Amino acid sequence: MPPSGASRLLGAFVLLTLIWGTTWAAIRIGLQGVPPLTGVALRFAIAGALLLALALRFGVRFAGSRREIALWVANSTLTFSGSYTIVYWSEQYIPSGLSAVLFATYPLFVAALAHLLLPGERLNLRAVGGMLLGFTGVVVIFSDDLRQLGGPMVRRAALVMLLSPFVSAVASVVVKRWGTDIHPLSLSAVPMLMTGAVMGTAALVFERGASVVFDGSSVGALLYLAVLGSAVTFSVYYWFLARAPATRVALIAYTIPIVAVGVGAVLFDEPLRPRLLAGAALVLAGVAIVSLAGRADSH
């Protein structure tokens, strides 16, 4: 008996949560052998090549219209090159769990941008309250002595990290507004290949002479991030985004940090400081309120 539409959406949600919840730790493992720009370039070059091969295998045709090309550039620049370069650079200095918690502000940025750009996804007072609660959680996190989590660079890197969810939110709203009729493989494969080329060039310029170690851990992390963490997840994500409101899709950032914090604590013994946990709880509560407010409006 084929799964219903609702069960397929739920399955996509769970799959994305489990895989993306573990990629934060995989990035940290990979950075032990491969510098950030090189890691981003290799990850998305491999993932893009796999998805392009899949598209050719199933006869997916890319129209190459002006709108499609513009979305390729936007996704490559914002979602992959921009957002992930920030994540990889930041995770050199901050725990993987904190990175995931800060990225959990992504739905709050999506909600604000969707209010401006997506008809039918307007904010109500409850959603505004949820956004304020979520960003209060960020303030609580930064009120802590973040040096206790890894040194003097942690606070600066954490501030930079907040740019990643904002950049990703811009890209998601743009895709939701102008790309729902474009095949998910087009929205992921070509931008990933573009990212591989752009970031590979950047790595040759800025990481020339940097140590690159391809041992079992770094190669395993790279393949996990490329195949499962990119090729599989982004194809599922764009399929999901085309079938559900952007604010509801963004709810995935509510569950990913729970997995990421747990994995970071187990694998790397990352400290679970009280203010970090309290701030994370406020962020996730705010995200939940924003999502539930949008769901109430859709009934």
SEBALUM-678449 format. One record per residue (C-alpha): x, y, z; residue in one letter; residue number from 1. Coordinates in nm, 2 decimals, decimal comma. Example, Ala and Ser with C-alpha at 12.3 -4.5 7.8 and 13.67 -1.06 7.14 Angstrom:
+--------+--------+--------+------+------+
!     xx !     yy !     zz ! resn ! resi !
+--------+--------+--------+------+------+
!   1,23 !  -0,45 !   0,78 !    A !    1 !
!   1,37 !  -0,11 !   0,71 !    S !    2 !
+--------+--------+--------+------+------+
This chain:
+--------+--------+--------+------+------+
!     xx !     yy !     zz ! resn ! resi !
+--------+--------+--------+------+------+
!   0,00 !   0,00 !   0,00 !    M !    1 !
!   0,17 !   0,33 !  -0,11 !    P !    2 !
!   0,24 !   0,58 !   0,17 !    P !    3 !
!   0,01 !   0,88 !   0,20 !    S !    4 !
!   0,12 !   1,23 !   0,13 !    G !    5 !
!   0,13 !   1,31 !   0,50 !    A !    6 !
!   0,34 !   1,00 !   0,58 !    S !    7 !
!   0,59 !   1,09 !   0,30 !    R !    8 !
!   0,63 !   1,44 !   0,44 !    L !    9 !
!   0,68 !   1,30 !   0,79 !    L !   10 !
!   0,94 !   1,05 !   0,65 !    G !   11 !
!   1,13 !   1,33 !   0,48 !    A !   12 !
!   1,12 !   1,53 !   0,80 !    F !   13 !
!   1,26 !   1,24 !   1,01 !    V !   14 !
!   1,53 !   1,16 !   0,75 !    L !   15 !
!   1,65 !   1,52 !   0,73 !    L !   16 !
!   1,66 !   1,55 !   1,11 !    T !   17 !
!   1,87 !   1,24 !   1,16 !    L !   18 !
!   2,12 !   1,30 !   0,88 !    I !   19 !
!   2,16 !   1,68 !   0,92 !    W !   20 !
!   2,17 !   1,63 !   1,30 !    G !   21 !
!   2,48 !   1,42 !   1,26 !    T !   22 !
!   2,66 !   1,63 !   0,99 !    T !   23 !
!   2,77 !   1,89 !   1,25 !    W !   24 !
!   2,99 !   1,63 !   1,41 !    A !   25 !
!   3,10 !   1,50 !   1,07 !    A !   26 !
!   3,22 !   1,85 !   0,98 !    I !   27 !
!   3,42 !   1,87 !   1,29 !    R !   28 !
!   3,58 !   1,53 !   1,22 !    I !   29 !
!   3,66 !   1,63 !   0,86 !    G !   30 !
!   3,82 !   1,96 !   0,97 !    L !   31 !
!   4,08 !   1,76 !   1,16 !    Q !   32 !
!   4,24 !   1,67 !   0,82 !    G !   33 !
!   4,09 !   1,90 !   0,56 !    V !   34 !
!   4,08 !   2,29 !   0,58 !    P !   35 !
!   3,74 !   2,46 !   0,55 !    P !   36 !
!   3,74 !   2,59 !   0,19 !    L !   37 !
!   3,88 !   2,27 !   0,06 !    T !   38 !
!   3,63 !   2,07 !   0,26 !    G !   39 !
!   3,34 !   2,27 !   0,12 !    V !   40 !
!   3,47 !   2,25 !  -0,24 !    A !   41 !
!   3,52 !   1,87 !  -0,22 !    L !   42 !
!   3,19 !   1,80 !  -0,05 !    R !   43 !
!   2,98 !   1,98 !  -0,30 !    F !   44 !
!   3,18 !   1,88 !  -0,61 !    A !   45 !
!   3,12 !   1,51 !  -0,52 !    I !   46 !
!   2,76 !   1,56 !  -0,42 !    A !   47 !
!   2,69 !   1,77 !  -0,74 !    G !   48 !
!   2,85 !   1,50 !  -0,96 !    A !   49 !
!   2,64 !   1,23 !  -0,80 !    L !   50 !
!   2,32 !   1,43 !  -0,85 !    L !   51 !
!   2,40 !   1,52 !  -1,20 !    L !   52 !
!   2,46 !   1,15 !  -1,28 !    A !   53 !
!   2,13 !   1,07 !  -1,12 !    L !   54 !
!   1,95 !   1,34 !  -1,32 !    A !   55 !
!   2,10 !   1,20 !  -1,65 !    L !   56 !
!   2,01 !   0,85 !  -1,55 !    R !   57 !
!   1,64 !   0,94 !  -1,50 !    F !   58 !
!   1,62 !   1,18 !  -1,79 !    G !   59 !
!   1,57 !   1,49 !  -1,58 !    V !   60 !
!   1,61 !   1,79 !  -1,82 !    R !   61 !
!   1,72 !   2,13 !  -1,71 !    F !   62 !
!   1,55 !   2,40 !  -1,90 !    A !   63 !
!   1,82 !   2,66 !  -1,85 !    G !   64 !
!   1,57 !   2,94 !  -1,85 !    S !   65 !
!   1,68 !   3,28 !  -1,70 !    R !   66 !
!   1,48 !   3,20 !  -1,38 !    R !   67 !
!   1,64 !   2,86 !  -1,34 !    E !   68 !
!   1,99 !   3,00 !  -1,40 !    I !   69 !
!   1,93 !   3,28 !  -1,16 !    A !   70 !
!   1,82 !   3,02 !  -0,90 !    L !   71 !
!   2,14 !   2,82 !  -0,96 !    W !   72 !
!   2,35 !   3,12 !  -0,89 !    V !   73 !
!   2,15 !   3,22 !  -0,58 !    A !   74 !
!   2,17 !   2,87 !  -0,44 !    N !   75 !
!   2,53 !   2,83 !  -0,51 !    S !   76 !
!   2,62 !   3,17 !  -0,37 !    T !   77 !
!   2,39 !   3,16 !  -0,06 !    L !   78 !
!   2,30 !   2,81 !   0,03 !    T !   79 !
!   2,62 !   2,63 !  -0,05 !    F !   80 !
!   2,92 !   2,86 !  -0,09 !    S !   81 !
!   2,81 !   3,13 !   0,16 !    G !   82 !
!   2,63 !   2,94 !   0,43 !    S !   83 !
!   2,86 !   2,64 !   0,44 !    Y !   84 !
!   3,18 !   2,84 !   0,43 !    T !   85 !
!   3,06 !   3,02 !   0,74 !    I !   86 !
!   2,97 !   2,69 !   0,91 !    V !   87 !
!   3,30 !   2,52 !   0,83 !    Y !   88 !
!   3,51 !   2,82 !   0,94 !    W !   89 !
!   3,31 !   2,86 !   1,26 !    S !   90 !
!   3,34 !   2,50 !   1,36 !    E !   91 !
!   3,71 !   2,53 !   1,38 !    Q !   92 !
!   3,65 !   2,73 !   1,70 !    Y !   93 !
!   3,31 !   2,64 !   1,84 !    I !   94 !
!   3,15 !   2,31 !   1,95 !    P !   95 !
!   2,94 !   2,13 !   1,69 !    S !   96 !
!   2,64 !   2,14 !   1,92 !    G !   97 !
!   2,66 !   2,52 !   1,97 !    L !   98 !
!   2,68 !   2,56 !   1,59 !    S !   99 !
!   2,36 !   2,36 !   1,54 !    A !  100 !
!   2,18 !   2,56 !   1,81 !    V !  101 !
!   2,28 !   2,89 !   1,65 !    L !  102 !
!   2,17 !   2,76 !   1,31 !    F !  103 !
!   1,83 !   2,68 !   1,47 !    A !  104 !
!   1,75 !   3,05 !   1,44 !    T !  105 !
!   1,71 !   2,97 !   1,07 !    Y !  106 !
!   1,32 !   2,93 !   1,09 !    P !  107 !
!   1,30 !   3,26 !   1,26 !    L !  108 !
!   1,48 !   3,43 !   0,97 !    F !  109 !
!   1,26 !   3,23 !   0,73 !    V !  110 !
!   0,94 !   3,35 !   0,90 !    A !  111 !
!   1,05 !   3,71 !   0,89 !    A !  112 !
!   1,15 !   3,69 !   0,52 !    L !  113 !
!   0,85 !   3,49 !   0,42 !    A !  114 !
!   0,63 !   3,76 !   0,57 !    H !  115 !
!   0,78 !   4,00 !   0,33 !    L !  116 !
!   0,81 !   3,79 !   0,02 !    L !  117 !
!   0,56 !   3,49 !   0,03 !    L !  118 !
!   0,19 !   3,55 !  -0,01 !    P !  119 !
!  -0,01 !   3,35 !   0,24 !    G !  120 !
!   0,28 !   3,32 !   0,49 !    E !  121 !
!   0,22 !   3,64 !   0,69 !    R !  122 !
!   0,32 !   3,67 !   1,05 !    L !  123 !
!   0,06 !   3,71 !   1,32 !    N !  124 !
!   0,12 !   3,83 !   1,68 !    L !  125 !
!   0,18 !   3,48 !   1,81 !    R !  126 !
!   0,45 !   3,43 !   1,55 !    A !  127 !
!   0,61 !   3,76 !   1,63 !    V !  128 !
!   0,62 !   3,66 !   1,99 !    G !  129 !
!   0,78 !   3,33 !   1,90 !    G !  130 !
!   1,05 !   3,51 !   1,70 !    M !  131 !
!   1,12 !   3,74 !   2,00 !    L !  132 !
!   1,14 !   3,44 !   2,23 !    L !  133 !
!   1,38 !   3,26 !   2,00 !    G !  134 !
!   1,61 !   3,56 !   1,96 !    F !  135 !
!   1,60 !   3,60 !   2,34 !    T !  136 !
!   1,75 !   3,25 !   2,36 !    G !  137 !
!   2,04 !   3,37 !   2,14 !    V !  138 !
!   2,10 !   3,66 !   2,38 !    V !  139 !
!   2,10 !   3,41 !   2,67 !    V !  140 !
!   2,36 !   3,20 !   2,50 !    I !  141 !
!   2,58 !   3,50 !   2,43 !    F !  142 !
!   2,55 !   3,62 !   2,79 !    S !  143 !
!   2,75 !   3,31 !   2,90 !    D !  144 !
!   3,13 !   3,31 !   2,91 !    D !  145 !
!   3,17 !   3,13 !   2,58 !    L !  146 !
!   3,54 !   3,10 !   2,63 !    R !  147 !
!   3,46 !   2,81 !   2,86 !    Q !  148 !
!   3,35 !   2,62 !   2,55 !    L !  149 !
!   3,68 !   2,63 !   2,37 !    G !  150 !
!   3,89 !   2,95 !   2,40 !    G !  151 !
!   3,90 !   3,32 !   2,31 !    P !  152 !
!   3,77 !   3,28 !   1,95 !    M !  153 !
!   3,45 !   3,11 !   2,05 !    V !  154 !
!   3,24 !   3,43 !   2,09 !    R !  155 !
!   3,36 !   3,59 !   1,77 !    R !  156 !
!   3,31 !   3,27 !   1,57 !    A !  157 !
!   2,96 !   3,22 !   1,72 !    A !  158 !
!   2,87 !   3,57 !   1,61 !    L !  159 !
!   2,99 !   3,49 !   1,26 !    V !  160 !
!   2,80 !   3,16 !   1,27 !    M !  161 !
!   2,47 !   3,35 !   1,30 !    L !  162 !
!   2,52 !   3,48 !   0,94 !    L !  163 !
!   2,48 !   3,12 !   0,81 !    S !  164 !
!   2,11 !   3,07 !   0,90 !    P !  165 !
!   2,03 !   3,42 !   0,77 !    F !  166 !
!   2,19 !   3,35 !   0,44 !    V !  167 !
!   2,03 !   3,01 !   0,41 !    S !  168 !
!   1,69 !   3,16 !   0,50 !    A !  169 !
!   1,72 !   3,41 !   0,21 !    V !  170 !
!   1,80 !   3,13 !  -0,03 !    A !  171 !
!   1,50 !   2,91 !   0,10 !    S !  172 !
!   1,25 !   3,19 !   0,06 !    V !  173 !
!   1,38 !   3,28 !  -0,29 !    V !  174 !
!   1,35 !   2,91 !  -0,39 !    V !  175 !
!   1,00 !   2,89 !  -0,24 !    K !  176 !
!   0,89 !   3,21 !  -0,42 !    R !  177 !
!   1,04 !   3,14 !  -0,77 !    W !  178 !
!   1,15 !   2,77 !  -0,78 !    G !  179 !
!   0,87 !   2,54 !  -0,67 !    T !  180 !
!   0,81 !   2,42 !  -1,03 !    D !  181 !
!   1,17 !   2,35 !  -1,10 !    I !  182 !
!   1,30 !   1,99 !  -1,04 !    H !  183 !
!   1,48 !   1,94 !  -0,71 !    P !  184 !
!   1,78 !   1,79 !  -0,89 !    L !  185 !
!   1,82 !   2,11 !  -1,09 !    S !  186 !
!   1,81 !   2,32 !  -0,77 !    L !  187 !
!   2,08 !   2,11 !  -0,61 !    S !  188 !
!   2,30 !   1,94 !  -0,86 !    A !  189 !
!   2,41 !   2,24 !  -1,07 !    V !  190 !
!   2,45 !   2,48 !  -0,78 !    P !  191 !
!   2,66 !   2,22 !  -0,60 !    M !  192 !
!   2,89 !   2,18 !  -0,90 !    L !  193 !
!   2,92 !   2,56 !  -0,93 !    M !  194 !
!   3,01 !   2,57 !  -0,56 !    T !  195 !
!   3,28 !   2,30 !  -0,61 !    G !  196 !
!   3,44 !   2,51 !  -0,88 !    A !  197 !
!   3,41 !   2,84 !  -0,70 !    V !  198 !
!   3,53 !   2,72 !  -0,36 !    M !  199 !
!   3,79 !   2,50 !  -0,52 !    G !  200 !
!   3,94 !   2,81 !  -0,67 !    T !  201 !
!   3,91 !   3,00 !  -0,34 !    A !  202 !
!   4,09 !   2,71 !  -0,17 !    A !  203 !
!   4,38 !   2,72 !  -0,42 !    L !  204 !
!   4,42 !   3,09 !  -0,35 !    V !  205 !
!   4,36 !   3,11 !   0,03 !    F !  206 !
!   4,46 !   2,76 !   0,15 !    E !  207 !
!   4,77 !   2,72 !  -0,06 !    R !  208 !
!   5,03 !   2,54 !   0,15 !    G !  209 !
!   4,77 !   2,43 !   0,41 !    A !  210 !
!   4,81 !   2,08 !   0,54 !    S !  211 !
!   4,55 !   1,83 !   0,39 !    V !  212 !
!   4,54 !   1,49 !   0,54 !    V !  213 !
!   4,32 !   1,22 !   0,37 !    F !  214 !
!   4,31 !   0,96 !   0,64 !    D !  215 !
!   4,02 !   0,72 !   0,72 !    G !  216 !
!   3,84 !   0,97 !   0,94 !    S !  217 !
!   3,86 !   1,27 !   0,71 !    S !  218 !
!   3,77 !   1,07 !   0,40 !    V !  219 !
!   3,48 !   0,89 !   0,58 !    G !  220 !
!   3,35 !   1,23 !   0,70 !    A !  221 !
!   3,38 !   1,38 !   0,35 !    L !  222 !
!   3,19 !   1,10 !   0,19 !    L !  223 !
!   2,92 !   1,10 !   0,45 !    Y !  224 !
!   2,88 !   1,48 !   0,41 !    L !  225 !
!   2,88 !   1,46 !   0,03 !    A !  226 !
!   2,65 !   1,16 !  -0,03 !    V !  227 !
!   2,41 !   1,16 !   0,27 !    L !  228 !
!   2,46 !   1,51 !   0,41 !    G !  229 !
!   2,43 !   1,68 !   0,07 !    S !  230 !
!   2,32 !   1,47 !  -0,23 !    A !  231 !
!   2,04 !   1,29 !  -0,05 !    V !  232 !
!   1,93 !   1,56 !   0,20 !    T !  233 !
!   1,91 !   1,86 !  -0,04 !    F !  234 !
!   1,72 !   1,66 !  -0,30 !    S !  235 !
!   1,47 !   1,56 !  -0,03 !    V !  236 !
!   1,47 !   1,91 !   0,12 !    Y !  237 !
!   1,37 !   2,08 !  -0,21 !    Y !  238 !
!   1,11 !   1,82 !  -0,27 !    W !  239 !
!   0,98 !   1,89 !   0,08 !    F !  240 !
!   0,99 !   2,27 !   0,03 !    L !  241 !
!   0,78 !   2,24 !  -0,29 !    A !  242 !
!   0,50 !   2,06 !  -0,10 !    R !  243 !
!   0,48 !   2,24 !   0,24 !    A !  244 !
!   0,49 !   2,60 !   0,37 !    P !  245 !
!   0,84 !   2,74 !   0,41 !    A !  246 !
!   0,78 !   2,81 !   0,78 !    T !  247 !
!   0,67 !   2,45 !   0,84 !    R !  248 !
!   0,97 !   2,31 !   0,65 !    V !  249 !
!   1,19 !   2,53 !   0,86 !    A !  250 !
!   1,07 !   2,35 !   1,17 !    L !  251 !
!   1,33 !   2,09 !   1,10 !    I !  252 !
!   1,58 !   2,33 !   1,26 !    A !  253 !
!   1,38 !   2,26 !   1,59 !    Y !  254 !
!   1,48 !   1,89 !   1,59 !    T !  255 !
!   1,83 !   1,90 !   1,43 !    I !  256 !
!   2,00 !   2,07 !   1,73 !    P !  257 !
!   1,86 !   1,81 !   1,97 !    I !  258 !
!   2,04 !   1,54 !   1,77 !    V !  259 !
!   2,35 !   1,75 !   1,72 !    A !  260 !
!   2,40 !   1,85 !   2,08 !    V !  261 !
!   2,36 !   1,49 !   2,19 !    G !  262 !
!   2,60 !   1,36 !   1,93 !    V !  263 !
!   2,86 !   1,63 !   2,02 !    G !  264 !
!   2,83 !   1,55 !   2,39 !    A !  265 !
!   2,89 !   1,18 !   2,33 !    V !  266 !
!   3,16 !   1,19 !   2,06 !    L !  267 !
!   3,36 !   1,50 !   2,17 !    F !  268 !
!   3,26 !   1,55 !   2,53 !    D !  269 !
!   3,13 !   1,90 !   2,45 !    E !  270 !
!   3,02 !   2,07 !   2,77 !    P !  271 !
!   2,65 !   2,12 !   2,82 !    L !  272 !
!   2,66 !   2,45 !   3,01 !    R !  273 !
!   2,34 !   2,57 !   3,18 !    P !  274 !
!   2,30 !   2,89 !   2,98 !    R !  275 !
!   2,37 !   2,71 !   2,66 !    L !  276 !
!   2,09 !   2,46 !   2,74 !    L !  277 !
!   1,86 !   2,74 !   2,86 !    A !  278 !
!   1,92 !   2,95 !   2,55 !    G !  279 !
!   1,88 !   2,65 !   2,32 !    A !  280 !
!   1,54 !   2,57 !   2,49 !    A !  281 !
!   1,42 !   2,93 !   2,43 !    L !  282 !
!   1,54 !   2,92 !   2,07 !    V !  283 !
!   1,36 !   2,59 !   2,00 !    L !  284 !
!   1,05 !   2,71 !   2,19 !    A !  285 !
!   1,04 !   3,02 !   1,98 !    G !  286 !
!   1,07 !   2,81 !   1,66 !    V !  287 !
!   0,79 !   2,59 !   1,77 !    A !  288 !
!   0,56 !   2,88 !   1,84 !    I !  289 !
!   0,63 !   3,03 !   1,50 !    V !  290 !
!   0,56 !   2,70 !   1,33 !    S !  291 !
!   0,24 !   2,64 !   1,53 !    L !  292 !
!   0,12 !   2,99 !   1,46 !    A !  293 !
!   0,16 !   2,94 !   1,09 !    G !  294 !
!  -0,01 !   2,60 !   1,11 !    R !  295 !
!  -0,31 !   2,76 !   1,29 !    A !  296 !
!  -0,34 !   3,02 !   1,02 !    D !  297 !
!  -0,35 !   2,75 !   0,75 !    S !  298 !
!  -0,66 !   2,58 !   0,89 !    H !  299 !
+--------+--------+--------+------+------+
